[in-house]
């Protein structure tokens, strides 16, 4: 059994607010419950396979080479 299938894990933005959760390798929007991404071995991918970031043990997400994670752009409200 994969570790991510054992429990619901929260994903936080840079300010520490929960924005999403993952269960059974699927990432869901915390507010709408919509399926928005996939989690595989700590890596977050869009539903079409594009790398969006890495989920850290703290629940925060970092991008490649320390850059801001593309995943967090899904939650930016203008």
RAWO-V767170 format. One line per field, one symbol per residue. ss: DSSP state (a for helix, b for strand, c for the rest). phi: phi as a letter, one per 20 degrees, with the letter a starting at -180 (. if undefined). burial: # if it has 9 or more other C-alpha atoms within 8 Angstrom, else .. Layout:
ss: ???
phi: ???
burial: ???
This chain:
ss: ccaaacccbbbbcccccbbbbbbccbbbbcccccbbbbbbccbbbbccccbbbbbccccbbbcaaacccaaaaaaccc
phi: .fgfefbedecdefenffcbbcblndddfffemffcacdclnedcffenffdqdeegfnfcdeflmfffggfffdfde
burial: ...###.######....#############.....####...####.....#####..######....####......
